[in-house]
Amino acid sequence: MNENRMIVTACDRNFLWGAFIFIGSLRYHGVKLPVHVVTFGLTEPESRLLEGLENVKTFPADTSNPRNIACQKATAILTSDAEHIAWIDSDCLCTGDITSLVEAPGGTIQIRMRPPEEIAYLFRLRYAAGEPRGPLPRVVLDTWRKDVGERAEPRINTSCNAFAFVIHRQHLDFVRKWERQIEKVIPPQDFGIVNDRSIAYFLLDEAVMSSLLAFADTAPEVSPFRLAGDSARQIIHFGGMPKPWTQWMTRNLEYFDAVVTVVEWLRDQGVQTPPVPWNLKRENRARAVRAARIFEVKRRLRNLLRDTAKRLLRRN
């Protein structure tokens, strides 16, 4: 039995198919752990569809909170009475039986910490002239230090990647602190999943988590991230936009067969799903590949123009 482990996630109507793919992939690979889903804007029939997946309960989001649903991860975690609680984004895919990996050993938080080259890229527009790339920019660390107001020296000089993590329930007070800190430093509006107008919190809830891991006195110790790295049983995150159920990106096409297999398996099991989009049907693979390649060319041109404009604005 695995009553001491649970998975929690959240979705709005844009991520409904993501939740089906994610939870369906868990069940396809034999992960029987209970799943709690915080939902925003779903109709009652849509919530019932999710609960039609094995051992799933839905909980309404806090509609008085105008922030993106990604900022309600704490709400989802606090629905759980398990010892080891895994938050996993609803735009993910499970590739094997991860049951034994849903663990925060020694009462830690199991979370991925970004390597220096990733920090250098993500924060590339936030470094001062001559500042070394790899550690966090000084302006970010200084803002976090001031906003948290506890430790003078940071425990970490990087940012976590909060698409998936496991936390021990002894740190639920830390989760509540994370929720309060989000309310303190993230403006009460929906920026989507990124707010480029913010210097220190453009990664929203993830940046707030990182600030607390760096400067909060009561932050849990970080244990090695185990939910990635083993292709036979890991969590794949479809980061960025768009998502596979609306438009495939070239970097995600290697998982086309795995995703479609889960969709087909759900239907074969008699699970009721929302209408299946054309790009989640096996017979449309060639069309999906063409669309992904065209989208990638357009995306690169758009990003080049955007980054150039930002540099020019910062110089002025």
Steps between C-alpha positions, in 0.01 A plus 500: 500500500612857432278711727805702602550635143282723288520703179334840467458726199274775362339589171269749335304438181810564286679217681214250521651276234838542666356363823350205311832422332694535825269296725433254219875443460527432874230236482633354175833437673347352814527800732195455725569784744208731577493823301345828612425761233424865573279623216418846375218580259405138433136409466359232727495247211867576427594447865306173499698392193823548696358309795420219258872428499593254774540641854469869406333776703444856381497815712385844384767769480479813711311724258570806716867464402543678163850360439570223251403156624873414505512716814259263678743211538494544876120465492536161331772381739293595802214272388722200572534304822786285365851495642671551164319740267602542137398808309517432123385747234206388289702551179715195573534141385600201713719240325499220759412398854621792713326382819820441696640839387217692668702547816670786683764309698588624845221757497651698211369653182595306188523761227706574190755782534596668174866466387709815435462491121121494538507793743726693260245458222180559699634812673703626203318835484534565873878505543685827552784587263804286578315277745594130475239273343399181680428617854180696549520870408572723800179697450296181533676378815482845659125520431438154643709579810305817566157345436557190714672700771655211693844367404777736390688237300320274253495123540491465122615712207271351240130457432289190542287353223158453659324303226533196726617454856434285805471652845467333840192599694710623792564803277135597448565821695764582240238437230267745675786750518551454125131579446522816713818612324334458160219726620762750619723528192291384202247767390137387512444437130545219252826541305483147363796285599768771451505870587783657303432838659634374834875502560515246784169313469448452128476125569218574746435223758827327412700816569324546833582141596863563404514819706381309807740210445775763486406732785231349727621374837256209495563382142528121466822340390508412130546135402601381151228511237407145397196557276718556191809341354378140463319470166328183621320684782502875510282807464526686169398864518352661190626844602436808294207574276314362314423160652480172305121484517474832312819514290805275503844661527797331333676444834202295623437291189708211634214438746224499238461120503513483881229764539276351232543153653368633832203666326420179312537293818258723689242461226558123487444482878162665454609821673291797394719785374439839343486495117843391373683780312621419149865524604457227764395245236759259362381534140580872510867463596642629167272804512602569861871481408456749214310739722770476769779585256317802364425619853868464600619727218245765595588468870873554445439813296258636757740434792789663315299813442373506859844459662649764271226745594551432873874568476439826319245611759734418790783701343271799472 
